[in-house]
Amino acid sequence: MTDNNNINPFDKITGSAALASPKGLLYFFLGVCLTGLILAKLEIVGVGLLFALMFGAVYIYIIFKNPIIGFYTAIGYNFVVLGIGRYVKGLPLGFGIDGILVLTFLALIFTRFRDRVDWSPANQHVTILAGIWLGVFILQIANPEARMIEPWIAGRGIGFYFFFFIILTFMLINTNKKLDTFLYVWGTFSILATFKGIGQMVFGVDAAEQAWLDNGGAVTHVLFGKLRVFSFMSDAGQFGGNQGLAGVVFIIYSMAKKGIPKFFYLTVGILGIYGMLISGTRGSIAVPFAGFMTFFVLRKNIKILSLGLTGVILLFVFFKFTMIANGNAQIRRMRTGFDPNNPSLLVRKANQEILKGYLASRPFGGGIGHAGDKAQRFLPNAFLSHVATDSWYVMIWAEMGIVGLTLHLFILLYVIGMASFKVMFRIRDPITKLKMSALICGMAGVMVASYGNAVFGGLPTALLMYASMALMSNPKVFERDPKEYSLALN
């Protein structure tokens, strides 16, 4: 028989041995009673609650063991959260991203608690710029034009996600293996998004999606009897822009791979371009146009640049000056994006003129979350709520004024400019050049497309952009030893 007095107090007692003590039996009995009470009172809901609690406990344990799981979870959840909102009503699903980010930061701190966390990997120019942007965002609470705090809370991602996700990317994605895993997670959800879009196009929408269309979505998503595919994203514009981004990033990234990974990345890229086309979003075509043109410039090769420019010109001629394949609804709609007299474009220009007059005396804008259709649920009668912003930059201009827009553009151009400089003149590893080029070109495409649609800051594109900005700002952690790639070249 074991003498309990001789047990080392620092030894762990696990498993069934824990039940041998009165305390263990008491906890077990209380747990069984609590479970029975929940099931008796809540029935089916209780079963779901128990499973949710168990899943949550296991998930928190996993994150605290390996914080990077939180990063990957945020990327995946970021893709589907708005789509889930069509099926699950009344829950603040958007705060799920906040919760994941908080958990990941806590896990990062506690896993390195004894040694103290070394935040130096995040000590980068883009982090400082993101911090300044966050400061300006927080000061918007005091904007005299702002009517209430709720729209600012709803728009918190513009400031908080940018700053904190960039830090997490620097801290967690610091090897080529982790970078590839990030791309695998992104690519998997991108494939699912395209397949979901194909399902909508071929079989039609389901009951929840039809309800969303009936509640106002059809105004912009059913044109001349044809559905603008939106997959499980917020709208067709976000779906088209995001899939165009995947097309650019993964096609270029595939050039740095061989075998099965190359096949996977190419598949994601091709399906991404196809998803962009079936979205029927005219502005999204700017993503591959601008993205691949940027790639040709980054290669610093006259022959490649000439061939690439020729291809882009041929595509431009196809859409602008021909009627080839005009029987296809998606191509026909894409073609209208090249018409300077398109009614939609003229309406946007008229709205921008209205905003120009309104914002002339408001250098800090009308307040976060106070502009465009999204503001109508908070301020249905406000002036800015009835002026469509459409463009991402116009939205920033309307909500944060010329001061906010200038700072925002400076940050984007600085990051992409410095990253391009490093790819063209500093990085010697050809594989790292291709990987960073893929991210730079994707960002360049989204930046151009965001002039016509609010792509940049919407989910899921926002977190992908913030992660890309961090990764391309610190390419040295992904560079291989010179001997390694010199042998590969020979």
Phi, psi and omega in degrees: 000139182280133177274112183298337181288340181265001181287131177295122183296344181266354176284143177272137174253114186241170175067211184293340180298332181294334181283350181289339181269151178302322180296317180297316179297321180297313179299318180297314180298316179297322179296317178296317179298315180297318178298314179298321180295316180297315181294322181292321184278319188255349178054239184299320178298323179296320177299314179298320180296318179297315178297321179296318180295318179294316179298316180299318180296316179295318181296315179298319177300316181296316180298318181289340173278326184213089187303335183295339176299324177297321178298311181295324178296318179300320179296313180294313181298323178303330179285320193255350189301318182288326176293320178300326181299342177283340183255327182249112184259150172086000179251139180282070186297331180300330180286353176299322178296317178301315181298318179296318180295318179297314179301318181294320177295317179297318179297320179298320180290315185286331178289341179239029188297316184290325183268354187070143183283130176269102182274004185301327177302333181271000180280076184231162181303318184294330177293318178297316179296320178295325177295319177297316179299318178297320178299316178296320179298314180296321179295341178297342175302327182270006179301121183297341180277342182289133184267330185203164185275336186301316178297326178296319178296318180296330181263018185300334182299330181302323182256308188288314181298320181302309184292308187285328180287328175296317178298314179300321180296315178299320186284329190252326182260088186229016174220161179296326179296316179292323177298315179297320179297319175304316179293324178296317178296311178302310183298320180299314180289331177293319177298314179300321180296317179294316179298321177297319178295319177297320178300318178296320182290320185275314187255351182090177183273159177273184186297318181293320179291324177294322177297321177296319178295318181294334181271020175125340182295332183294335181303321182252350187245357171233100184245122181054038177081001182251135180280132168273111187296135182234355178056222177255029179257180187295323182195175182293327180297316178291320178298312181296314181295318181292321180288328173296321176299313179299321179301313181292308185298313188282329176293316179290319181297328181297337179292343180265005185236166176226161173066218184298317177303320179298317179298317180298310183296321177296319179299314178300315182297314181293316177295328177297314178297320179295317177300320178300318183293318183283349177292337181069020181264116185294318184294336184292339180294342177293336182297304178292325178301304182289322183296310182288329175297319177299320180297318180297324178290318181297333182289342179054036180236116185301320182295313180296319179298318180295315179295318179296315179298321178298317179297317180295320179296319179297319177295320178298315179297319180303314183280324187275320192242003178236169176242020181297135179062026182289348176289342178278124186299321182294314180293322180298319180289320177302323183295330181293342178291346180260008180261112182293345180256016179300131183305321180297319179295321180294323177295319180297318179296322179295319178297321179294327176292322177297315180294325180301316179292318181294320186272356181302327181252014181229079184295342179254013174077190184262001179112144180300130178077008185262002185240149175082183184300325184297337182282347186292335179286341177259317186227073186298338184251004182286154183300309185293338180293341184250014175243111181296133179266322179059288183292143176298317182290324177294323178296314177299318180298315182293323186268330184239003175074184181294331178295311180295318181296317180298315179296317181299312180295322178299315181298312182297313182291325178296312183297312183288328178292313180294320179295319179295320178300317180295319180294320185279331189228352185243315183286129180258334180289117184297328179290317178295323176304314182294317181297314180290324177299320180301315181291318179298314183293322176298316179295319179300317179297316180294322179300317180291315181295334182288351173291327181263333181222156180277064185278313192306313187263003180271158176278138008265001187297325186304305182297326178294322178291317181296317178296318180298319181298321178291313184297316182286345179276347184225058186292341186298332181288346181257354182287139178275167176297136181308324180296325182295311183277339175291324177291322179296324181288329180274000000 
